[in-house]
Amino acid sequence: MQSTRRTFLSTATLSATAVALLAGVRTPAHAANPAGDVKILNVALGLEHEAIGAYQLGAASGLLQKPVLDLALQFQSHHKGHRDALAATIRKLGGTPVDEKRLDDYAKALRADMLKSQADVLDLAARLELGAVNAYLGVIPSFADSALAKVAARLAADETMHWSILANALGRPVPGAALSFGA
């Protein structure tokens, strides 16, 4: 079963506490269910590991030309920052961060053997990033605290930036309809 960031967030629903912890904010709900948040955060961490692996596979494929290769590595560094924040948060909650898998495992899950061109690599990355955009936008309405909604919106904005740049590199048009994300 191929996991995606969108599947994780749409089925597990990233809690307000998890997003708040990523932003360094502590909430009353944090004390109520840290084990549940650790579980959610570990799923997110596993998916960040997958994103890092996906960009590593693209970079190592030999299919990406400069400056696209540099961009992929920059996006990978963003995901490494997400990974580090998640792992630190899990530790703060008394949990143990999930380990990353072997790169070969990510290659199999992401069907890296099907990547034959730079466009194939960019398409994979764009699909993963769009899933993340829609997932973060999906959790924003669940926040009563506008500061937490702002954190989720900032994460969605970061992922939207990634998707937009990748879509542009693929020569895809700007979405024609208004309100095209998060639906």
C-alpha positions as CSV (number, residue, x, y, z in Angstrom):
1,M,0.0,0.0,0.0
2,Q,1.6,3.3,-1.0
3,S,1.4,5.9,1.7
4,T,1.1,9.5,0.9
5,R,1.1,12.6,3.0
6,R,-2.4,13.3,2.0
7,T,-3.6,9.9,3.0
8,F,-2.0,10.3,6.4
9,L,-3.5,13.7,7.1
10,S,-6.9,12.9,5.7
11,T,-7.2,9.6,7.7
12,A,-5.3,10.4,10.9
13,T,-6.2,14.1,10.9
14,L,-3.3,16.0,12.2
15,S,-4.3,17.3,15.6
16,A,-4.2,20.9,16.6
17,T,-1.8,19.8,19.4
18,A,0.6,18.3,16.9
19,V,0.6,21.4,14.7
20,A,1.0,23.6,17.8
21,L,3.9,21.5,19.0
22,L,5.6,21.9,15.6
23,A,5.3,25.6,16.1
24,G,6.5,25.5,19.7
25,V,3.1,26.3,21.2
26,R,1.9,24.3,24.1
27,T,-1.9,23.8,24.5
28,P,-4.1,22.3,27.2
29,A,-4.9,19.4,24.9
30,H,-1.2,18.5,25.0
31,A,-1.4,17.2,28.5
32,A,-4.6,15.3,27.8
33,N,-3.3,12.9,25.1
34,P,0.4,13.0,24.5
35,A,0.5,9.3,23.5
36,G,-2.0,9.9,20.7
37,D,-0.1,12.9,19.5
38,V,3.2,11.0,19.5
39,K,1.5,8.3,17.3
40,I,0.2,11.0,14.9
41,L,3.6,12.7,14.9
42,N,5.4,9.5,14.2
43,V,3.2,8.8,11.2
44,A,4.0,12.3,10.0
45,L,7.7,11.7,10.7
46,G,7.6,8.5,8.7
47,L,6.1,10.5,5.8
48,E,8.7,13.2,6.1
49,H,11.4,10.5,5.9
50,E,9.6,9.3,2.7
51,A,9.6,12.8,1.2
52,I,13.4,13.1,2.0
53,G,13.9,9.7,0.3
54,A,11.9,10.8,-2.7
55,Y,14.0,13.8,-3.3
56,Q,17.1,11.8,-2.7
57,L,16.0,9.3,-5.3
58,G,15.4,12.1,-7.7
59,A,18.8,13.7,-7.0
60,A,20.7,10.4,-7.3
61,S,18.8,9.3,-10.5
62,G,21.0,11.4,-12.8
63,L,17.8,12.6,-14.4
64,L,17.7,16.1,-12.9
65,Q,19.6,18.9,-14.6
66,K,20.8,22.1,-12.9
67,P,19.1,24.2,-11.7
68,V,16.3,21.7,-11.1
69,L,18.7,19.5,-9.1
70,D,19.5,22.4,-6.9
71,L,15.8,23.1,-6.3
72,A,15.1,19.4,-5.5
73,L,17.9,19.5,-2.9
74,Q,16.6,22.7,-1.4
75,F,13.1,21.2,-1.1
76,Q,14.7,18.2,0.5
77,S,16.3,20.4,3.0
78,H,12.9,21.9,3.9
79,H,11.6,18.4,4.6
80,K,14.7,17.6,6.7
81,G,13.8,20.7,8.8
82,H,10.2,19.3,9.1
83,R,11.8,15.9,10.1
84,D,14.0,17.5,12.8
85,A,11.1,19.5,14.2
86,L,8.9,16.4,14.4
87,A,11.6,14.2,16.0
88,A,12.3,16.9,18.6
89,T,8.6,17.3,19.4
90,I,8.1,13.5,19.7
91,R,11.0,13.4,22.2
92,K,9.6,16.4,24.2
93,L,6.4,14.3,24.5
94,G,8.4,11.4,25.9
95,G,8.1,9.3,22.7
96,T,10.6,7.7,20.4
97,P,10.9,9.0,16.9
98,V,10.3,6.4,14.2
99,D,13.4,5.4,12.2
100,E,13.7,6.1,8.5
101,K,13.6,3.2,6.2
102,R,16.2,2.1,3.8
103,L,16.3,4.2,0.5
104,D,15.6,1.0,-1.4
105,D,12.3,0.6,0.5
106,Y,11.3,4.2,-0.5
107,A,12.3,3.4,-4.1
108,K,10.0,0.4,-4.2
109,A,7.1,2.2,-2.5
110,L,7.4,5.2,-4.8
111,R,8.0,3.0,-7.9
112,A,11.3,4.8,-8.6
113,D,12.0,2.2,-11.3
114,M,9.3,4.0,-13.4
115,L,11.2,7.3,-13.3
116,K,12.7,7.7,-16.8
117,S,13.0,11.4,-17.2
118,Q,13.3,14.7,-15.3
119,A,9.6,15.2,-15.9
120,D,8.8,11.9,-14.2
121,V,10.8,12.9,-11.1
122,L,9.1,16.3,-11.0
123,D,5.7,14.8,-11.5
124,L,6.2,12.4,-8.5
125,A,7.4,15.3,-6.3
126,A,4.5,17.5,-7.5
127,R,2.0,14.8,-6.6
128,L,3.4,14.4,-3.1
129,E,3.5,18.2,-2.5
130,L,-0.1,18.7,-3.8
131,G,-1.2,16.0,-1.4
132,A,0.5,17.8,1.4
133,V,-1.1,21.2,0.4
134,N,-4.6,19.7,0.4
135,A,-4.1,17.9,3.7
136,Y,-2.9,20.9,5.6
137,L,-5.7,23.0,4.2
138,G,-8.1,20.3,5.3
139,V,-7.1,20.6,8.9
140,I,-7.3,24.4,9.2
141,P,-11.0,24.5,9.9
142,S,-10.6,22.2,12.9
143,F,-8.7,24.9,14.9
144,A,-10.5,27.1,17.4
145,D,-7.3,29.0,18.1
146,S,-6.4,31.3,15.2
147,A,-2.7,30.9,16.0
148,L,-2.9,27.2,15.3
149,A,-4.8,27.8,12.1
150,K,-2.0,30.2,11.1
151,V,0.6,27.6,11.6
152,A,-1.3,25.1,9.5
153,A,-1.8,27.8,6.8
154,R,2.0,28.5,6.8
155,L,2.7,24.9,6.3
156,A,0.2,24.7,3.5
157,A,1.8,27.8,2.0
158,D,5.2,26.2,2.1
159,E,3.9,23.1,0.3
160,T,2.0,25.2,-2.2
161,M,5.2,27.0,-3.0
162,H,6.9,23.6,-3.7
163,W,4.0,22.5,-5.8
164,S,3.8,25.7,-7.8
165,I,7.4,25.7,-8.7
166,L,7.3,22.0,-9.6
167,A,4.2,22.5,-11.7
168,N,5.8,25.5,-13.5
169,A,8.9,23.4,-14.2
170,L,6.7,20.8,-15.8
171,G,5.1,23.5,-18.0
172,R,1.7,23.1,-16.4
173,P,-0.7,26.0,-16.5
174,V,-1.7,28.0,-13.5
175,P,-5.0,26.5,-12.2
176,G,-7.8,28.1,-14.1
177,A,-10.4,28.0,-11.4
178,A,-10.5,30.0,-8.2
179,L,-10.3,28.0,-4.9
180,S,-8.4,25.2,-6.7
181,F,-6.6,23.9,-3.6
182,G,-8.0,22.1,-0.6
183,A,-11.1,20.9,-2.3
